[in-house]
Amino acid sequence: MNIDRMVFAFAGIVILASLALSQYHNVNWLWLTAFVGANMLQAAFTGFCPLAMVLKLAGRQPGCAFK
């Protein structure tokens, strides 16, 4: 699995987890969903993704979205 797919999978898991936590625990967990969405939006324009940088340092193969 390349870095792009790992970033998208991680973002999806965090979003779904925060939505579930907002329903079963506290509505303030929706701030995590907003943070992930904002980070994905800025990464689309800038190409800067902290998770992609960490995965690249860990030796994962890059895809074509994050260089």
N, CA, C and O atoms as CSV, one atom per row, in Angstrom:
chain,resi,resn,atom,element,x,y,z
A,1,MET,N,N,0.858,-1.166,0.000
A,1,MET,CA,C,0.000,0.000,0.000
A,1,MET,C,C,0.909,1.236,0.000
A,1,MET,O,O,1.849,1.324,0.790
A,2,ASN,N,N,0.621,2.181,-0.887
A,2,ASN,CA,C,1.467,3.368,-0.956
A,2,ASN,C,C,0.976,4.449,0.021
A,2,ASN,O,O,-0.062,4.307,0.667
A,3,ILE,N,N,1.757,5.523,0.103
A,3,ILE,CA,C,1.476,6.582,1.065
A,3,ILE,C,C,0.099,7.201,0.840
A,3,ILE,O,O,-0.621,7.466,1.804
A,4,ASP,N,N,-0.274,7.434,-0.407
A,4,ASP,CA,C,-1.559,8.074,-0.704
A,4,ASP,C,C,-2.722,7.270,-0.128
A,4,ASP,O,O,-3.604,7.815,0.535
A,5,ARG,N,N,-2.708,5.984,-0.390
A,5,ARG,CA,C,-3.806,5.144,0.097
A,5,ARG,C,C,-3.812,5.064,1.614
A,5,ARG,O,O,-4.875,5.015,2.232
A,6,MET,N,N,-2.624,5.050,2.219
A,6,MET,CA,C,-2.555,5.010,3.680
A,6,MET,C,C,-3.100,6.295,4.300
A,6,MET,O,O,-3.790,6.251,5.319
A,7,VAL,N,N,-2.791,7.438,3.684
A,7,VAL,CA,C,-3.301,8.724,4.193
A,7,VAL,C,C,-4.825,8.765,4.085
A,7,VAL,O,O,-5.506,9.159,5.032
A,8,PHE,N,N,-5.354,8.363,2.943
A,8,PHE,CA,C,-6.810,8.383,2.765
A,8,PHE,C,C,-7.505,7.397,3.707
A,8,PHE,O,O,-8.569,7.701,4.245
A,9,ALA,N,N,-6.913,6.228,3.906
A,9,ALA,CA,C,-7.490,5.237,4.823
A,9,ALA,C,C,-7.471,5.762,6.257
A,9,ALA,O,O,-8.453,5.624,6.987
A,10,PHE,N,N,-6.353,6.363,6.656
A,10,PHE,CA,C,-6.247,6.901,8.013
A,10,PHE,C,C,-7.260,8.024,8.232
A,10,PHE,O,O,-7.917,8.078,9.271
A,11,ALA,N,N,-7.382,8.916,7.254
A,11,ALA,CA,C,-8.348,10.009,7.375
A,11,ALA,C,C,-9.773,9.471,7.483
A,11,ALA,O,O,-10.563,9.963,8.289
A,12,GLY,N,N,-10.100,8.477,6.685
A,12,GLY,CA,C,-11.428,7.882,6.748
A,12,GLY,C,C,-11.721,7.232,8.089
A,12,GLY,O,O,-12.819,7.368,8.627
A,13,ILE,N,N,-10.732,6.523,8.627
A,13,ILE,CA,C,-10.906,5.876,9.930
A,13,ILE,C,C,-11.105,6.916,11.027
A,13,ILE,O,O,-11.976,6.754,11.881
A,14,VAL,N,N,-10.307,7.982,11.011
A,14,VAL,CA,C,-10.427,9.021,12.036
A,14,VAL,C,C,-11.773,9.727,11.932
A,14,VAL,O,O,-12.400,10.014,12.952
A,15,ILE,N,N,-12.220,10.007,10.723
A,15,ILE,CA,C,-13.523,10.660,10.544
A,15,ILE,C,C,-14.657,9.771,11.049
A,15,ILE,O,O,-15.526,10.235,11.787
A,16,LEU,N,N,-14.655,8.513,10.661
A,16,LEU,CA,C,-15.721,7.604,11.113
A,16,LEU,C,C,-15.682,7.396,12.622
A,16,LEU,O,O,-16.728,7.328,13.266
A,17,ALA,N,N,-14.488,7.295,13.184
A,17,ALA,CA,C,-14.372,7.128,14.634
A,17,ALA,C,C,-14.882,8.363,15.373
A,17,ALA,O,O,-15.581,8.239,16.379
A,18,SER,N,N,-14.535,9.554,14.881
A,18,SER,CA,C,-14.998,10.766,15.565
A,18,SER,C,C,-16.501,10.946,15.424
A,18,SER,O,O,-17.147,11.459,16.337
A,19,LEU,N,N,-17.067,10.534,14.302
A,19,LEU,CA,C,-18.528,10.594,14.167
A,19,LEU,C,C,-19.209,9.647,15.146
A,19,LEU,O,O,-20.213,10.001,15.765
A,20,ALA,N,N,-18.665,8.448,15.283
A,20,ALA,CA,C,-19.229,7.490,16.239
A,20,ALA,C,C,-19.090,8.006,17.672
A,20,ALA,O,O,-20.028,7.908,18.464
A,21,LEU,N,N,-17.924,8.553,18.002
A,21,LEU,CA,C,-17.718,9.087,19.345
A,21,LEU,C,C,-18.638,10.267,19.629
A,21,LEU,O,O,-19.072,10.453,20.766
A,22,SER,N,N,-18.939,11.063,18.609
A,22,SER,CA,C,-19.837,12.199,18.823
A,22,SER,C,C,-21.259,11.736,19.109
A,22,SER,O,O,-22.011,12.420,19.804
A,23,GLN,N,N,-21.624,10.586,18.580
A,23,GLN,CA,C,-22.971,10.069,18.817
A,23,GLN,C,C,-23.093,9.362,20.163
A,23,GLN,O,O,-24.129,9.444,20.822
A,24,TYR,N,N,-22.035,8.672,20.566
A,24,TYR,CA,C,-22.107,7.837,21.768
A,24,TYR,C,C,-21.432,8.435,22.990
A,24,TYR,O,O,-21.641,7.950,24.102
A,25,HIS,N,N,-20.630,9.472,22.813
A,25,HIS,CA,C,-19.900,10.015,23.953
A,25,HIS,C,C,-20.171,11.504,24.146
A,25,HIS,O,O,-20.835,11.902,25.103
A,26,ASN,N,N,-19.651,12.326,23.230
A,26,ASN,CA,C,-19.776,13.778,23.385
A,26,ASN,C,C,-19.747,14.425,22.001
A,26,ASN,O,O,-18.960,14.027,21.142
A,27,VAL,N,N,-20.593,15.408,21.789
A,27,VAL,CA,C,-20.702,16.071,20.490
A,27,VAL,C,C,-19.433,16.835,20.111
A,27,VAL,O,O,-19.226,17.139,18.936
A,28,ASN,N,N,-18.599,17.144,21.073
A,28,ASN,CA,C,-17.366,17.882,20.786
A,28,ASN,C,C,-16.370,17.071,19.963
A,28,ASN,O,O,-15.406,17.640,19.452
A,29,TRP,N,N,-16.568,15.779,19.819
A,29,TRP,CA,C,-15.712,14.968,18.957
A,29,TRP,C,C,-15.831,15.382,17.498
A,29,TRP,O,O,-14.972,15.028,16.691
A,30,LEU,N,N,-16.873,16.120,17.141
A,30,LEU,CA,C,-17.019,16.592,15.762
A,30,LEU,C,C,-15.928,17.589,15.383
A,30,LEU,O,O,-15.673,17.805,14.198
A,31,TRP,N,N,-15.281,18.202,16.380
A,31,TRP,CA,C,-14.148,19.089,16.083
A,31,TRP,C,C,-13.006,18.312,15.443
A,31,TRP,O,O,-12.282,18.858,14.609
A,32,LEU,N,N,-12.832,17.055,15.817
A,32,LEU,CA,C,-11.804,16.234,15.188
A,32,LEU,C,C,-12.135,15.997,13.718
A,32,LEU,O,O,-11.244,16.022,12.868
A,33,THR,N,N,-13.404,15.767,13.416
A,33,THR,CA,C,-13.835,15.612,12.031
A,33,THR,C,C,-13.542,16.887,11.237
A,33,THR,O,O,-13.056,16.824,10.108
A,34,ALA,N,N,-13.840,18.032,11.830
A,34,ALA,CA,C,-13.579,19.311,11.157
A,34,ALA,C,C,-12.079,19.511,10.922
A,34,ALA,O,O,-11.680,20.010,9.870
A,35,PHE,N,N,-11.251,19.127,11.888
A,35,PHE,CA,C,-9.804,19.266,11.745
A,35,PHE,C,C,-9.282,18.395,10.611
A,35,PHE,O,O,-8.467,18.848,9.807
A,36,VAL,N,N,-9.739,17.161,10.538
A,36,VAL,CA,C,-9.285,16.254,9.475
A,36,VAL,C,C,-9.738,16.785,8.113
A,36,VAL,O,O,-8.966,16.758,7.155
A,37,GLY,N,N,-10.963,17.261,8.021
A,37,GLY,CA,C,-11.451,17.819,6.767
A,37,GLY,C,C,-10.667,19.048,6.340
A,37,GLY,O,O,-10.350,19.200,5.161
A,38,ALA,N,N,-10.349,19.932,7.289
A,38,ALA,CA,C,-9.564,21.123,6.973
A,38,ALA,C,C,-8.152,20.747,6.526
A,38,ALA,O,O,-7.602,21.366,5.616
A,39,ASN,N,N,-7.565,19.731,7.168
A,39,ASN,CA,C,-6.229,19.288,6.784
A,39,ASN,C,C,-6.243,18.677,5.385
A,39,ASN,O,O,-5.310,18.891,4.610
A,40,MET,N,N,-7.281,17.924,5.056
A,40,MET,CA,C,-7.384,17.354,3.718
A,40,MET,C,C,-7.547,18.452,2.669
A,40,MET,O,O,-6.989,18.355,1.576
A,41,LEU,N,N,-8.306,19.490,2.995
A,41,LEU,CA,C,-8.506,20.596,2.064
A,41,LEU,C,C,-7.202,21.352,1.805
A,41,LEU,O,O,-6.873,21.648,0.656
A,42,GLN,N,N,-6.464,21.661,2.862
A,42,GLN,CA,C,-5.206,22.379,2.651
A,42,GLN,C,C,-4.195,21.496,1.948
A,42,GLN,O,O,-3.387,22.009,1.174
A,43,ALA,N,N,-4.202,20.189,2.183
A,43,ALA,CA,C,-3.274,19.281,1.499
A,43,ALA,C,C,-3.583,19.209,0.002
A,43,ALA,O,O,-2.682,19.010,-0.812
A,44,ALA,N,N,-4.839,19.369,-0.351
A,44,ALA,CA,C,-5.215,19.342,-1.763
A,44,ALA,C,C,-4.616,20.530,-2.512
A,44,ALA,O,O,-4.275,20.416,-3.689
A,45,PHE,N,N,-4.488,21.666,-1.834
A,45,PHE,CA,C,-3.962,22.862,-2.485
A,45,PHE,C,C,-2.450,23.012,-2.352
A,45,PHE,O,O,-1.792,23.518,-3.261
A,46,THR,N,N,-1.897,22.573,-1.218
A,46,THR,CA,C,-0.479,22.807,-0.967
A,46,THR,C,C,0.390,21.589,-1.197
A,46,THR,O,O,1.585,21.725,-1.459
A,47,GLY,N,N,-0.189,20.394,-1.103
A,47,GLY,CA,C,0.599,19.171,-1.211
A,47,GLY,C,C,1.324,18.821,0.076
A,47,GLY,O,O,2.073,17.845,0.116
A,48,PHE,N,N,1.113,19.606,1.133
A,48,PHE,CA,C,1.754,19.360,2.433
A,48,PHE,C,C,0.842,18.523,3.305
A,48,PHE,O,O,-0.276,18.932,3.619
A,49,CYS,N,N,1.320,17.343,3.699
A,49,CYS,CA,C,0.562,16.466,4.577
A,49,CYS,C,C,1.514,15.897,5.618
A,49,CYS,O,O,2.427,15.148,5.269
A,50,PRO,N,N,1.322,16.238,6.892
A,50,PRO,CA,C,2.226,15.747,7.935
A,50,PRO,C,C,2.295,14.219,8.002
A,50,PRO,O,O,3.379,13.660,8.168
A,51,LEU,N,N,1.166,13.547,7.876
A,51,LEU,CA,C,1.174,12.084,7.920
A,51,LEU,C,C,1.967,11.504,6.756
A,51,LEU,O,O,2.684,10.518,6.929
A,52,ALA,N,N,1.850,12.094,5.588
A,52,ALA,CA,C,2.609,11.616,4.427
A,52,ALA,C,C,4.099,11.780,4.660
A,52,ALA,O,O,4.889,10.931,4.248
A,53,MET,N,N,4.491,12.865,5.319
A,53,MET,CA,C,5.905,13.063,5.612
A,53,MET,C,C,6.418,11.999,6.577
A,53,MET,O,O,7.518,11.477,6.399
A,54,VAL,N,N,5.630,11.679,7.591
A,54,VAL,CA,C,6.025,10.655,8.564
A,54,VAL,C,C,6.120,9.293,7.883
A,54,VAL,O,O,7.067,8.545,8.122
A,55,LEU,N,N,5.157,8.972,7.047
A,55,LEU,CA,C,5.181,7.688,6.354
A,55,LEU,C,C,6.366,7.593,5.389
A,55,LEU,O,O,6.945,6.520,5.219
A,56,LYS,N,N,6.720,8.701,4.765
A,56,LYS,CA,C,7.874,8.704,3.863
A,56,LYS,C,C,9.159,8.454,4.641
A,56,LYS,O,O,10.029,7.709,4.190
A,57,LEU,N,N,9.277,9.082,5.818
A,57,LEU,CA,C,10.436,8.847,6.671
A,57,LEU,C,C,10.494,7.408,7.174
A,57,LEU,O,O,11.574,6.878,7.436
A,58,ALA,N,N,9.329,6.779,7.308
A,58,ALA,CA,C,9.265,5.385,7.756
A,58,ALA,C,C,9.600,4.411,6.635
A,58,ALA,O,O,9.687,3.204,6.861
A,59,GLY,N,N,9.790,4.938,5.420
A,59,GLY,CA,C,10.216,4.076,4.327
A,59,GLY,C,C,9.108,3.563,3.427
A,59,GLY,O,O,9.349,2.673,2.612
A,60,ARG,N,N,7.910,4.093,3.549
A,60,ARG,CA,C,6.821,3.675,2.674
A,60,ARG,C,C,7.017,4.224,1.277
A,60,ARG,O,O,7.642,5.270,1.099
A,61,GLN,N,N,6.490,3.529,0.288
A,61,GLN,CA,C,6.596,3.951,-1.100
A,61,GLN,C,C,5.626,5.097,-1.380
A,61,GLN,O,O,4.443,4.991,-1.059
A,62,PRO,N,N,6.102,6.179,-1.969
A,62,PRO,CA,C,5.203,7.295,-2.275
A,62,PRO,C,C,4.293,6.971,-3.449
A,62,PRO,O,O,4.630,6.173,-4.324
A,63,GLY,N,N,3.131,7.612,-3.443
A,63,GLY,CA,C,2.227,7.539,-4.577
A,63,GLY,C,C,2.450,8.775,-5.431
A,63,GLY,O,O,3.559,9.306,-5.484
A,64,CYS,N,N,1.406,9.232,-6.094
A,64,CYS,CA,C,1.570,10.419,-6.939
A,64,CYS,C,C,0.924,11.663,-6.339
A,64,CYS,O,O,1.119,12.754,-6.874
A,65,ALA,N,N,0.158,11.544,-5.242
A,65,ALA,CA,C,-0.515,12.714,-4.678
A,65,ALA,C,C,0.400,13.521,-3.770
A,65,ALA,O,O,0.368,14.751,-3.815
A,66,PHE,N,N,1.205,12.874,-2.956
A,66,PHE,CA,C,2.069,13.561,-1.998
A,66,PHE,C,C,3.517,13.269,-2.322
A,66,PHE,O,O,3.932,12.110,-2.322
A,67,LYS,N,N,4.280,14.291,-2.596
A,67,LYS,CA,C,5.688,14.105,-2.983
A,67,LYS,C,C,6.613,14.455,-1.866
A,67,LYS,O,O,7.830,14.357,-2.018
